[in-house]
Amino acid sequence: MWDYTYEGATLRYLQSGLVRCALAAAKPDGELAQMLLDRLEGILNYRRTKIPMGVIEAVNGNLKALLRRGRG
């Protein structure tokens, strides 16, 4: 999936697999597939920008620290 050149190919790959999983009889697999389909735009956005999760966690930690300081 991460090696696809075109975003449309990644989208087709994810949707085809997730739709099959959502239609499966097993409830946990269907719930997982639905959750991933709901977050599909975020997954594709990560593929476009490729910001490392460490950077995101660092920004999140700094924001939480600022909020804590602001409360006094």
N, C-alpha and C positions, 0 to 999 in steps of 0.2 A: 504494500500500500504506500509506503513512504518513498518508494522508488519511482512511482508514476510521474511522468512529466506533466501531464495535464490534470487540472483540478477535476474536470468532468470524469476522467477515468477513475480517480479516487472515489468520487461520489457514487458512481455506478457500482464499484466494488463494495463499498460499505453498504449501500442500500440493498443490493441483491442478497448479501449474506445476512444482514440484519432482518430483512423482511422474511426470509426463510426461517430464521430463528424465532421471530415473533409469532409466526404461524405454527410453530411446533407445538406439540401437545404438552410438553413439560412447562409448567408454570414459571419456575425460576428463570429459565432461558428466555421465555417471552418477556418477562419483566425487565431483564437485563437489556434485551434488544430494544424494547420501547424506551428505556432510559437513554441508551446511546443514540437512538433516532431523535429523541427530544434535544439532545446536545450536539447534533450533527454539525450545525453551523460553527460551534466552538471548536470542534475537532478539525474542520476544514480551515478555520482561521489559524489554528496553531500550525497547520501544515504550511500555510502561506507565509507566516512571519517567522516561525521557528525560534521563538524567544525561549531560552533555557528556563526550566522551572525554578532553578536556583535564584535567578534574577527576580522572578515574580515573587518568590517567597521572601526575598530580602526587602523588596518594596513593601510587601504586606506587613512584615515585621516592623519596618520603620513607621508605617502609618499607625499601627497599633501602639507603638511607643509614644508617638505624638499625641494620640488620643488619651493615653494614660496620664501623660504629663499635664495635659489640658484640664483634666478633672481635679488635679491638685492632690 
